[in-house]
Amino acid sequence: MNELIVILDFGSQYTQVIARRIRECNVYSVILRYDTPAAEIAALHPQGLILSGGPASVYAKDAPLPDRAIFNLGLPLLGICYGLQVIGSFLGGKVEKGTKREFGKGTLVVKDSFCPLFANLPEVLQVWNSHGDKLTVLPEGFKSIAVTENSDYAVLENHDRKIFGLQFHPEVAHTPQGREIIANFVHNVCGCGKNWTMHKYIDQAVTAIRSQVGTERVILGLSGGVDSSVAAALLHRAIGDQLTCIFVNNGLLRGREADVVREVFSRHFKIRLQYEEASKLFLNRLKGVKDPERKRKIIGRTFIEVFQAATKRAGKARFLAQGTLYPDIIESVPIAGNPAAMIKSHHNVGGLPKKMKFELVEPLKCLFKDEVRELGLELGLPREIVLRQPFPGPGLAVRILGEVTPKRCEILRAADSIVVEEMKTSGWYYKIWQSFAVLLPVKSVGVMGDERTYDFTIALRAVESQDGMTADWVKLPYDLLERVSSRIINEVKGVNRVVFDITSKPPGTIEWE
């Protein structure tokens, strides 16, 4: 049985980061709503409890507050930012609006080096603050462990009850030694080992899948992306030929994508793969359509139609498998001003479960993206698939501005293949979140040899991101940009100009449509 740390979510945009940091300690973690009853928490038999940050003020009339009984569970407890203020407020301290807010970098001075949270850490640390309120009166039984310029109670400890509070955010990268603080809580205070590994997860997941599915058949829509590919490999490990994967070629795929999927899954893994060639259907329906939203809706509706027909040819199946991840199923806490509530929901396969009356199998639903990649490698999937960059569901259609035609797909596919090849050769492909080509509906004059040309423009996009919610453009080396530009202009007929997009998100988006 896995050891477990429970996180109560009070609406922080960093709650998922806390969960990931704990899993990096090889300890399993789950996120629950802030008002989850103490009895439900106790039933999970966790080794520790963490109260997340949040945008509210603990003294506000509609403040999100936990079940008071959590303080009677006898569990080691760590409050982060708002979580510290919950501890202070519930246990007899006082929280007030600060005369000076603390946002951004700060300096933490540790006064008590015997505190287990700071074992093997220096007495002065850089931390990241994000709060306007602060604790002004300590609860009985607590002492101040560390201070910042604006707070005498930046870290609290009740040694006997193993309750701690941090006014800063140890989970973010801007607190350089925050991972060590979290690891100290998980291992030194809660007594957890390092039992959460992908190797063990495979055994547990296989057992769970077999228990759910029994002898029934399962259908999976395989896109060739990371999530569906890893889900397919895991399901095949569990139920073998009970799984049928359906791969739809919509004519909007990257170069060689269909061939790679068939080679890896059908010929190498011996997975039952049903290939649906629907390129002409998709491209015919996109003829003359320029509006991005209309393009997406046409592609979505057509996919459902093709997939539904394909499932009938595949034979009777009870279950539909999806590559749903943990961030997809975590509900945003409904608190006014909650940044996490702005995160867009995940996109299931076009409403298929309701239309087709399948029962869902979601073998990845407790994993984060980085864990899915790790799982894929553990299952023996090639790096080309497991470590590939994100690719949009509508495919090249959102990277062709204006009308999508077979000729434009051919141009963009050729240019994009050069971008991927050069990024991999240079080592940059696996360092960043995403890099790709966009075909602009803009023609310009050029000179190639002694001839005047009037051809299309390709825009290059390269961004760094953690989750796709925000992104910054990557400062690629000039010699790499030069090689990519030169090859595209020389090798891709119909293109005579290449530009580089240096827009961050916000104000721009990662994709152009």
PEVENLIN-V20595 format. One record per run of one state. SS is the DSSP state (A for helix, B for strand, O for the rest). FROM is the first residue (numbers start at 1). TO is the last residue. If there is no record, write none. Layout:
# PEVENLIN-V20595
ss from to
SS FROM TO
SS FROM TO
This chain:
# PEVENLIN-V20595
ss from to
O 1 3
B 4 9
O 10 14
A 15 24
O 25 27
B 28 33
O 34 37
A 38 43
O 44 47
B 48 51
O 52 67
A 68 72
O 73 75
B 76 80
O 81 81
A 82 90
O 91 93
B 94 110
O 111 115
A 116 118
O 119 123
B 124 137
O 138 142
B 143 148
O 149 150
B 151 158
O 159 162
B 163 166
O 167 177
A 178 189
O 190 197
A 198 213
O 214 217
B 218 221
O 222 225
A 226 242
B 243 249
O 250 256
A 257 268
O 269 271
B 272 277
O 278 278
A 279 285
O 286 291
A 292 314
O 315 318
B 319 321
O 322 325
A 326 329
O 330 338
A 339 342
O 343 351
A 352 356
O 357 358
B 359 361
O 362 368
A 369 378
O 379 382
A 383 386
O 387 394
A 395 399
B 400 400
O 401 405
A 406 426
O 427 433
B 434 448
O 449 450
B 451 464
O 465 470
B 471 473
O 474 477
A 478 491
O 492 494
B 495 500
O 501 504
B 505 505
O 506 513
